[in-house]
Amino acid sequence: MFIIGEKVVYPVHGAGIIEAIEKREILGKTRNYYVLRLCTGDLRVLVPVDTVEQAGMRPICDQAQLQRVREILRDSAPAWEENWNRRYRLNMDKIKSGDICQLAEVVRNLSLRDVAKGLSAGEKKMLDNARKILLSEVVLAANQSLDQANRELDAILGAHRV
């Protein structure tokens, strides 16, 4: 159970802060909901309290995990899957996992592929979404502004180009 003010990650949407726990009737069913304010885009999401495990909602990463994310971003990408459809599904599964390390792999791999070979429109959109989700958690975990986190990510990924 999470508490008001706790920083959490809601996979596919990103990181935010629980603003309230409210009882609401939606579609004729009364349930308790976490009111989650996402840190990017000023979006509020209602997450049923009884489905957080299935949804994969979790506390934000700690400093050790954040350091591991930076290491993953600095690593070279493994050989990538050449089949676009398979590569897309593998990356989408990693994003949906809610694991920040897998998310960092998606950002790194797609960023490097974009430089080396370019990305399709679908993969560009996926990269943009994965970056936003990753940055939202980094902002809360590292207590940085979005601009600071964005600059750090660009610097790490840009080092691959040198």
Buried (B, 14 or more C-beta within 10 A) or exposed (E): EBEEEBBBBBBBBBBBBBEEBEEEEEEEEEBEBBBBEBBBEEEEBEBBBEEBEEBBBBEBBEEEBBEBBBEBBEBEBEEBBEEEEEBBEBBBEBBEBBBBBBBBBBBBBBBBBBEEEEBEEEBEEBBEBBBBBBBBBBBBBBEBEBEBBBEBBEEBBEEBEE
